[in-house]
Amino acid sequence: MDQRLLDILVCPLCKSTLHVDRKRSELICKIDKLAYPIRDDVPVMLVDEARGLTPDEIQAL
């Protein structure tokens, strides 16, 4: 995924900065505790498509 795109993407709910989890191909919002999928190098920025982070994942942030 292009770094320039990552620099301008924000969480659609809270507008905070997103962090990349390249291993899982996801964009992470630490504030809302959501992970947005990246499919075929395209971020899916729909809240309905995001998954909630587990307590272990939240603590690891």
C-alpha distances in whole Angstrom, upper triangle without the diagonal:
4,6,9,8,8,11,13,12,15,17,19,22,22,20,19,16,13,12,10,11,9,13,13,9,11,11,14,17,20,22,22,22,19,16,14,12,9,10,9,5,8,9,12,14,18,20,22,19,18,20,22,22,25,27,26,22,23,26,23,21
4,5,5,7,9,11,11,15,17,19,22,22,20,19,16,14,13,11,14,12,16,16,13,14,13,16,18,21,23,24,23,21,18,16,15,12,13,12,8,10,11,15,16,19,22,24,21,20,23,25,24,27,29,28,25,25,28,25,23
4,5,5,6,9,10,13,16,18,21,21,18,17,13,12,11,10,13,12,16,17,14,14,12,15,17,19,21,22,22,20,18,16,16,14,16,15,11,12,12,16,16,20,22,25,22,21,23,24,23,26,28,27,24,24,26,23,21
4,5,5,7,9,12,16,18,21,20,17,16,13,13,13,13,16,16,19,20,17,16,14,17,18,20,22,23,23,22,20,18,18,15,17,17,13,13,13,16,16,20,22,25,23,22,24,26,25,29,30,30,26,26,28,26,23
4,5,6,6,10,13,15,18,18,15,15,12,11,12,12,15,14,18,18,15,14,12,15,16,19,20,21,21,19,17,15,15,12,14,14,11,10,10,13,13,16,19,21,19,19,21,23,23,26,28,28,24,24,27,25,22
4,6,5,8,11,14,16,16,13,12,9,8,8,8,12,12,16,16,13,11,9,11,13,15,17,18,18,16,14,12,13,11,14,15,11,11,9,12,12,16,17,20,18,17,19,20,20,23,25,25,21,21,23,21,18
4,6,8,12,14,17,16,13,11,8,9,10,11,14,15,19,19,16,15,12,13,14,16,17,19,19,18,17,15,17,15,18,18,15,14,13,16,14,18,19,23,21,19,22,22,22,25,27,26,23,22,24,22,19
4,7,10,12,15,14,10,10,8,9,12,13,16,17,21,20,17,16,12,14,14,16,17,18,19,18,17,15,17,15,18,19,15,14,12,14,13,16,18,21,20,19,21,22,22,26,28,28,24,23,26,24,21
4,7,9,12,12,9,9,7,7,10,11,14,15,19,18,15,13,9,11,11,14,15,15,16,14,13,11,13,12,15,17,14,12,9,11,9,12,14,17,16,15,17,19,19,23,25,25,21,21,23,22,19
4,6,9,8,5,5,5,6,9,11,15,17,20,18,16,13,9,10,8,11,11,12,13,12,12,11,14,14,17,19,16,14,11,12,9,12,12,16,15,14,16,17,17,21,22,23,20,18,21,21,17
4,5,6,5,5,7,6,10,12,14,17,19,18,16,12,9,8,6,10,9,8,10,9,10,9,12,14,17,19,17,15,11,11,8,9,9,13,13,11,13,13,14,18,20,21,18,16,20,19,16
4,6,6,8,10,10,14,15,18,20,22,20,18,14,12,12,10,13,12,10,13,11,12,10,13,15,17,20,18,15,12,11,7,7,7,11,12,11,14,14,16,20,22,24,20,19,22,23,20
4,6,8,11,11,15,17,19,22,24,21,20,16,13,12,9,12,10,8,11,10,12,12,15,17,20,23,21,19,15,13,10,9,8,11,13,11,13,13,15,19,20,22,20,18,21,22,19
4,6,9,10,14,17,19,22,24,22,21,17,14,12,9,10,8,7,11,11,13,13,17,19,22,25,23,20,17,16,12,13,11,15,16,14,16,15,16,19,20,22,19,17,20,21,18
4,7,9,13,15,18,21,23,22,20,17,13,12,9,11,10,10,13,13,14,13,17,18,21,23,21,19,15,15,12,13,12,16,17,15,17,17,18,21,22,24,21,19,21,22,18
4,6,10,13,16,19,21,20,19,15,12,10,7,8,7,9,11,12,13,13,17,18,21,23,21,19,16,16,13,15,14,18,18,15,17,16,16,19,20,21,18,16,18,19,15
4,7,10,13,16,19,18,16,13,10,9,7,8,9,11,12,12,12,12,15,16,19,21,18,17,14,15,13,15,15,19,18,15,17,17,16,20,20,21,17,16,18,17,14
4,7,10,12,15,14,13,10,6,5,5,8,9,10,11,10,9,9,12,12,16,18,15,14,11,13,11,14,14,17,15,13,14,14,14,17,18,19,15,14,17,15,12
4,7,9,12,12,11,8,6,5,7,8,11,12,11,11,9,10,12,12,16,18,15,15,12,14,13,16,16,19,17,14,15,15,13,16,17,17,13,13,15,13,10
4,6,9,9,8,6,5,6,9,11,14,15,13,12,9,10,10,10,13,15,12,13,11,13,13,16,17,19,16,14,14,15,14,17,18,17,13,14,16,14,12
4,5,6,6,5,6,7,11,12,15,16,13,12,9,10,10,10,13,15,13,14,12,14,15,17,17,19,16,14,13,14,12,14,16,15,11,13,15,12,11
4,5,5,7,8,10,14,16,19,19,17,15,12,12,10,9,12,13,11,13,12,14,16,19,20,21,18,16,16,17,16,18,20,18,14,16,18,15,14
4,6,8,11,12,16,17,20,20,17,16,12,13,11,11,13,14,13,15,14,16,18,20,21,22,18,16,16,17,15,16,18,16,13,16,17,14,14
4,6,9,10,14,16,19,18,15,13,10,10,8,9,11,13,12,14,12,14,16,17,18,18,15,13,12,14,12,14,17,15,12,15,17,14,14
4,7,10,13,16,19,18,16,13,9,9,6,5,8,9,8,10,9,11,13,15,16,17,13,12,12,15,14,16,19,18,15,17,19,17,16
4,6,10,12,15,14,12,10,6,5,4,5,9,11,10,10,8,9,10,12,13,14,11,9,10,12,11,14,17,16,13,14,17,15,14
4,7,10,12,12,11,8,6,5,6,7,11,14,11,11,8,9,9,12,12,14,12,9,10,12,11,15,17,17,13,13,16,15,13
4,6,9,9,7,6,5,6,9,11,14,17,15,14,11,12,11,13,12,14,13,9,10,10,9,12,14,14,10,10,13,12,9
4,6,6,6,5,6,8,11,13,17,20,18,17,13,13,11,13,11,14,13,10,11,10,9,13,14,15,12,10,13,13,10
4,6,5,7,9,11,15,17,20,23,21,20,17,17,15,16,14,17,16,13,12,11,9,12,12,13,10,8,10,11,7
4,6,8,11,13,17,19,22,25,23,22,18,18,15,16,14,17,17,14,14,11,11,13,13,15,13,10,12,14,11
4,5,9,11,15,18,21,24,23,21,17,16,13,13,10,13,14,10,11,8,9,12,13,15,13,10,14,15,12
4,7,10,13,16,20,23,22,20,17,16,14,14,11,14,13,10,9,6,5,8,9,11,9,7,11,12,10
4,7,10,13,16,19,18,17,13,12,11,11,8,10,10,6,6,5,6,9,11,13,10,9,13,14,12
4,6,9,13,16,15,14,11,10,10,10,9,11,9,5,5,6,7,10,13,14,10,11,14,14,12
4,7,10,13,12,10,7,6,6,7,8,9,7,5,7,9,10,14,17,17,14,14,18,17,15
4,6,10,10,8,6,6,8,9,10,11,7,7,8,11,12,15,19,19,15,17,20,19,17
4,7,6,5,4,6,9,11,13,14,10,10,12,15,15,18,22,21,18,19,22,20,19
4,5,5,6,7,11,12,15,15,11,12,14,17,18,21,24,24,21,22,25,24,22
4,5,8,10,14,16,18,18,15,16,18,21,22,24,28,27,24,25,28,26,25
4,7,9,12,15,18,19,15,16,18,21,21,24,27,26,23,24,27,25,23
4,6,9,12,15,16,13,14,16,19,20,23,27,26,23,24,27,25,23
4,6,9,12,13,10,10,13,16,17,20,23,24,20,21,24,22,20
4,6,9,10,7,8,11,14,16,20,23,23,20,21,24,23,21
4,6,9,8,8,11,14,16,19,22,23,20,20,23,23,20
4,5,5,7,10,13,15,19,22,23,20,20,24,24,22
4,5,5,8,10,13,16,19,21,18,18,22,22,20
4,6,8,10,14,17,20,22,19,19,23,24,22
4,7,10,13,16,19,21,18,19,22,22,21
4,7,9,13,16,17,14,15,19,18,17
4,6,9,13,14,12,12,16,16,16
4,7,9,12,10,10,13,14,14
4,7,8,6,6,10,10,10
4,5,5,6,9,10,11
4,5,5,6,9,10
4,5,5,6,9
4,5,5,7
4,5,5
4,5
4
